Amino acid sequence: MTDVIPHGQSPSGEDPNVLSRLVRARRIGPRAVSALHDDLARDSRLGYGYLGIAAIVLGSCLFLRGLITFISDTVADPADGSIPVRIVAWALLLVALVGSCLLARRFHGRIPAVAFASATVLMALALLLETVANVGTSQPILHTSTVFGVGATLLALVGSRPARQLLVADIVFAVIIVAMLVSGAFSDSFSPGQSMQVATTALLPPLLGALIVKGFGALVQLELDRSVVESALLSPRFAFGMRASDELARLDLDAEQILDGIARGTIDLPLDPEVAAGASSIATELRLLLVAGRHDTWLHHAIEESEVLGPVVTLTDPSGLAGFLDPSQREGLLSAVWLLVADSSRVQPTLQIVIGPQSVEEDGDAPDRMSFPVALTVDGVPKRRIDPAVWPALDRVGDHSEMVTRGSITIVTTVHTVAQQAAA
């Protein structure tokens, strides 16, 4: 049986780098890819390896920069009565940063939500304390060194929590910095250049870090989805998809448990009403599952089980002709569909795929040859914006022609194949 990667663990029980898990899942097979896809969908696993380490290193450097600024200000004006308050603020930031990094190491790159909330509270208290200490100053942002510490801590956490949470924290942080800038803009001694430099140095690193992690996460999810789609290429003409296979395995286990109980004598014959009802329910679900999948080809499963293709692609193939495509034709068609939908920019197109009707070729030397059209109708993408790689991919399927109408383009490909190739 194909191995499945458990949630949050590799088969060895350790939490490897997310890219290593992706490569291993693709090598094991479609069920492992599906398990990893669900795992990444549940939480953030992007803090593993070099991405999380780089964020912590850069955050520590920014934290040190802010601490040096605080120390230099203290040395320049040792009589400042707000120094004890600022020391407490920096101590809170130090606890937030060091504690978060230690927890990230303890939990393999992902800190618990409670710990992240606690770190956020500590950062907010540090900013509040220094804001109170700066009451009456003409340019608060130039006298607030903790903004560097907050930005540094947020940057160090970008690989440890979901990107959306970090973006929310960054937005709140940005609002506070803008408020500082606005409060100092009305003073006679306002220095816009220096103030903007401080604001940019404090705010930009964590914001860019969160956006990078978010983009990397989207890239990983897209690659996983592509892996799930490509796993259907070698399926028989009519077969179960991964989700149906998992459901079939569950029903098989339930039935096996009942039969094993009867064989061991732990379940008496005739079956009591409760066990009999459970067995009947298993049989009903099994029949429905078998009937539902008898006309579903590999292309049905590739589209249905894809989070990218499923919402925007409609397939009409009543005769299951997609199952007759040879491996090269399948790969070409699937690549074209993926390029038309997943790689489109600016707008999200919709794609309708109509396959058939079938026609038998008149060839005495090859009586089993057949041909049928595959029509791809794309709405929302002009022809000039279609990825040029679509056309070589369709060349592998068959001869094709395009018909452009207002707002849509229809590509009709004539497929020539051998019926016996998909009969298995």
BANUTI-882123 format. One record per residue (C-alpha): residue in one letter; y, x, z negated. Coordinates in steps of 0.05 Angstrom, whole numbers, always signed. Layout:
BEGIN
- A, Y, X, Z
...
//
This chain:
BEGIN
- M, +0, +0, +0
- T, +70, +24, +15
- D, +106, +52, -46
- V, +167, +16, -70
- I, +224, +51, -106
- P, +236, +17, -173
- H, +305, -5, -192
- G, +346, +55, -214
- Q, +288, +105, -209
- S, +252, +149, -161
- P, +176, +147, -161
- S, +177, +207, -207
- G, +217, +169, -259
- E, +282, +208, -247
- D, +347, +184, -216
- P, +357, +227, -154
- N, +418, +234, -110
- V, +432, +171, -71
- L, +427, +207, -5
- S, +360, +237, -24
- R, +335, +167, -42
- L, +360, +141, +25
- V, +323, +195, +64
- R, +260, +186, +23
- A, +262, +110, +31
- R, +268, +116, +107
- R, +209, +163, +107
- I, +165, +118, +64
- G, +175, +54, +102
- P, +212, -13, +106
- R, +192, -40, +37
- A, +221, +22, +4
- V, +285, +15, +46
- S, +290, -58, +25
- A, +280, -40, -49
- L, +334, +13, -45
- H, +381, -35, -9
- D, +373, -86, -65
- D, +381, -31, -117
- L, +447, -6, -88
- A, +472, -78, -80
- R, +463, -91, -155
- D, +505, -33, -180
- S, +540, +31, -163
- R, +495, +91, -151
- L, +547, +135, -118
- G, +562, +177, -179
- Y, +500, +219, -168
- G, +501, +290, -143
- Y, +561, +326, -113
- L, +605, +265, -104
- G, +608, +250, -179
- I, +613, +324, -198
- A, +671, +335, -149
- A, +709, +276, -178
- I, +699, +303, -249
- V, +721, +373, -230
- L, +784, +349, -194
- G, +799, +301, -250
- S, +793, +357, -301
- C, +842, +400, -260
- L, +892, +343, -258
- F, +882, +331, -332
- L, +896, +404, -347
- R, +959, +401, -304
- G, +985, +343, -346
- L, +966, +378, -411
- I, +1004, +441, -389
- T, +1065, +398, -374
- F, +1061, +367, -444
- I, +1054, +435, -477
- S, +1113, +464, -438
- D, +1157, +405, -457
- T, +1137, +414, -530
- V, +1153, +488, -529
- A, +1220, +475, -495
- D, +1240, +423, -548
- P, +1200, +433, -612
- A, +1249, +391, -652
- D, +1231, +328, -613
- G, +1211, +276, -664
- S, +1163, +241, -615
- I, +1116, +301, -610
- P, +1066, +274, -661
- V, +1061, +208, -623
- R, +1050, +246, -558
- I, +996, +289, -590
- V, +959, +225, -611
- A, +967, +198, -540
- W, +936, +261, -510
- A, +881, +260, -561
- L, +862, +190, -539
- L, +862, +212, -467
- L, +818, +272, -484
- V, +768, +226, -519
- A, +768, +180, -458
- L, +757, +236, -408
- V, +705, +277, -447
- G, +668, +216, -472
- S, +664, +186, -402
- C, +639, +252, -372
- L, +585, +259, -426
- L, +562, +188, -417
- A, +561, +197, -341
- R, +515, +256, -351
- R, +472, +218, -401
- F, +464, +157, -355
- H, +454, +198, -291
- G, +523, +187, -261
- R, +536, +115, -282
- I, +571, +98, -347
- P, +560, +29, -379
- A, +611, -25, -370
- V, +627, -24, -445
- A, +642, +50, -442
- F, +687, +41, -382
- A, +724, -15, -416
- S, +733, +28, -478
- A, +760, +86, -437
- T, +808, +39, -402
- V, +833, +14, -470
- L, +843, +86, -494
- M, +883, +102, -431
- A, +926, +40, -440
- L, +939, +58, -513
- A, +959, +129, -493
- L, +1009, +103, -442
- L, +1035, +52, -491
- L, +1046, +104, -546
- E, +1085, +151, -501
- T, +1124, +93, -471
- V, +1146, +74, -541
- A, +1164, +146, -554
- N, +1207, +146, -491
- V, +1248, +85, -509
- G, +1321, +101, -495
- T, +1309, +156, -444
- S, +1344, +150, -377
- Q, +1284, +169, -334
- P, +1219, +149, -370
- I, +1172, +175, -316
- L, +1200, +246, -322
- H, +1186, +246, -397
- T, +1116, +215, -394
- S, +1063, +268, -386
- T, +1005, +221, -401
- V, +1010, +191, -332
- F, +975, +254, -307
- G, +921, +246, -360
- V, +909, +173, -341
- G, +906, +190, -267
- A, +859, +248, -282
- T, +812, +204, -323
- L, +811, +150, -270
- L, +795, +203, -217
- A, +738, +230, -259
- L, +708, +160, -264
- V, +710, +142, -190
- G, +636, +159, -181
- S, +613, +125, -245
- R, +633, +53, -235
- P, +637, +5, -175
- A, +697, +20, -131
- R, +727, -49, -140
- Q, +734, -38, -215
- L, +768, +29, -204
- L, +814, -2, -153
- V, +835, -56, -203
- A, +850, -2, -255
- D, +888, +38, -203
- I, +930, -23, -184
- V, +948, -36, -257
- F, +965, +38, -265
- A, +1009, +34, -202
- V, +1046, -26, -230
- I, +1062, +13, -294
- I, +1087, +73, -254
- V, +1130, +28, -209
- A, +1160, -4, -272
- M, +1177, +66, -298
- L, +1210, +83, -232
- V, +1250, +19, -230
- S, +1273, +27, -302
- G, +1300, +96, -287
- A, +1330, +79, -219
- F, +1392, +47, -251
- S, +1412, +108, -291
- D, +1466, +156, -268
- S, +1420, +216, -275
- F, +1364, +187, -233
- S, +1327, +240, -193
- P, +1288, +203, -138
- G, +1254, +264, -109
- Q, +1227, +290, -175
- S, +1208, +220, -199
- M, +1170, +204, -135
- Q, +1135, +272, -140
- V, +1110, +256, -210
- A, +1089, +185, -190
- T, +1052, +210, -128
- T, +1016, +266, -166
- A, +993, +218, -220
- L, +975, +158, -177
- L, +950, +184, -110
- P, +887, +223, -130
- P, +851, +166, -166
- L, +871, +117, -112
- L, +845, +162, -57
- G, +782, +177, -97
- A, +767, +103, -106
- L, +778, +89, -32
- I, +733, +148, -12
- V, +677, +123, -57
- K, +686, +52, -30
- G, +682, +78, +41
- F, +622, +121, +26
- G, +587, +62, -7
- A, +600, +19, +54
- L, +572, +74, +98
- V, +509, +79, +56
- Q, +499, +4, +57
- L, +509, +3, +132
- E, +458, +58, +142
- L, +408, +22, +97
- D, +418, -42, +136
- R, +406, -4, +201
- S, +342, +23, +170
- V, +319, -47, +152
- V, +334, -71, +223
- E, +298, -13, +257
- S, +236, -22, +214
- A, +220, -85, +255
- L, +214, -47, +321
- L, +139, -31, +315
- S, +119, -101, +292
- P, +68, -142, +332
- R, +93, -198, +376
- F, +90, -249, +319
- A, +92, -220, +249
- F, +120, -230, +180
- G, +186, -198, +161
- M, +195, -156, +98
- R, +217, -215, +55
- A, +159, -257, +78
- S, +112, -199, +67
- D, +136, -193, -5
- E, +127, -267, -15
- L, +58, -264, +16
- A, +39, -206, -31
- R, +62, -247, -91
- L, +20, -307, -70
- D, -39, -262, -57
- L, -32, -233, -128
- D, -28, -302, -159
- A, -90, -325, -122
- E, -127, -261, -140
- Q, -112, -271, -213
- I, -142, -341, -212
- L, -204, -318, -174
- D, -212, -258, -221
- G, -208, -304, -281
- I, -263, -348, -251
- A, -307, -287, -237
- R, -298, -260, -308
- G, -310, -328, -339
- T, -241, -332, -372
- I, -226, -393, -329
- D, -277, -448, -332
- L, -301, -491, -275
- P, -282, -544, -259
- L, -210, -522, -265
- D, -167, -556, -316
- P, -108, -597, -288
- E, -56, -543, -301
- V, -94, -486, -267
- A, -114, -533, -210
- A, -41, -552, -199
- G, -21, -478, -197
- A, -76, -463, -146
- S, -54, -522, -103
- S, +18, -498, -106
- I, -4, -428, -83
- A, -43, -458, -25
- T, +15, -502, -4
- E, +65, -444, -6
- L, +16, -400, +34
- R, +7, -453, +88
- L, +82, -463, +94
- L, +93, -389, +98
- L, +41, -380, +152
- V, +67, -438, +194
- A, +139, -416, +187
- G, +125, -346, +213
- R, +78, -362, +271
- H, +135, -362, +323
- D, +180, -309, +292
- T, +183, -244, +332
- W, +207, -175, +310
- L, +277, -193, +335
- H, +280, -255, +291
- H, +263, -213, +230
- A, +311, -157, +249
- I, +369, -206, +253
- E, +350, -251, +195
- E, +339, -194, +145
- S, +403, -157, +164
- E, +465, -168, +123
- V, +506, -144, +183
- L, +473, -181, +240
- G, +450, -243, +204
- P, +518, -278, +194
- V, +544, -266, +265
- V, +483, -264, +311
- T, +448, -327, +337
- L, +380, -319, +371
- T, +348, -370, +417
- D, +278, -349, +437
- P, +232, -410, +435
- S, +174, -376, +471
- G, +176, -311, +431
- L, +188, -270, +494
- A, +222, -215, +454
- G, +153, -196, +429
- F, +133, -174, +500
- L, +185, -118, +502
- D, +155, -48, +499
- P, +180, +0, +445
- S, +233, +31, +490
- Q, +260, -36, +511
- R, +261, -61, +439
- E, +300, +0, +416
- G, +349, -7, +473
- L, +362, -81, +460
- L, +369, -72, +385
- S, +416, -13, +395
- A, +459, -55, +442
- V, +461, -113, +393
- W, +480, -66, +336
- L, +535, -32, +376
- L, +564, -99, +398
- V, +567, -126, +327
- A, +566, -72, +274
- D, +608, -19, +309
- S, +664, -66, +332
- S, +732, -52, +301
- R, +790, -96, +281
- V, +754, -163, +291
- Q, +685, -188, +274
- P, +653, -214, +338
- T, +599, -267, +344
- L, +539, -255, +388
- Q, +491, -306, +419
- I, +425, -281, +446
- V, +386, -327, +493
- I, +318, -301, +518
- G, +280, -336, +574
- P, +254, -373, +611
- Q, +195, -332, +633
- S, +175, -320, +706
- V, +110, -289, +731
- E, +118, -234, +782
- E, +80, -237, +847
- D, +44, -170, +847
- G, -29, -165, +865
- D, -36, -96, +833
- A, -6, -119, +767
- P, -22, -193, +755
- D, -3, -188, +682
- R, +70, -167, +695
- M, +124, -216, +677
- S, +200, -219, +677
- F, +252, -259, +639
- P, +327, -255, +627
- V, +361, -234, +563
- A, +432, -261, +558
- L, +481, -232, +507
- T, +545, -272, +499
- V, +598, -237, +457
- D, +659, -275, +432
- G, +720, -242, +403
- V, +715, -173, +435
- P, +747, -156, +503
- K, +705, -114, +550
- R, +749, -53, +543
- R, +735, -50, +469
- I, +659, -53, +475
- D, +627, +13, +456
- P, +609, +51, +521
- A, +541, +67, +490
- V, +521, -6, +499
- W, +509, +2, +574
- P, +459, +60, +570
- A, +422, +22, +516
- L, +416, -39, +560
- D, +394, +5, +618
- R, +331, +18, +578
- V, +318, -57, +575
- G, +328, -73, +649
- D, +380, -85, +703
- H, +441, -121, +676
- S, +504, -154, +701
- E, +567, -176, +665
- M, +608, -239, +671
- V, +675, -241, +636
- T, +708, -306, +617
- R, +768, -321, +574
- G, +754, -294, +505
- S, +681, -276, +517
- I, +634, -233, +558
- T, +563, -250, +578
- I, +514, -194, +594
- V, +450, -216, +629
- T, +393, -166, +630
- T, +330, -178, +672
- V, +269, -152, +635
- H, +206, -130, +671
- T, +147, -117, +626
- V, +72, -125, +618
- A, +47, -184, +578
- Q, -13, -147, +549
- Q, +32, -97, +513
- A, +53, -149, +461
- A, -10, -188, +456
- A, -33, -147, +396
//
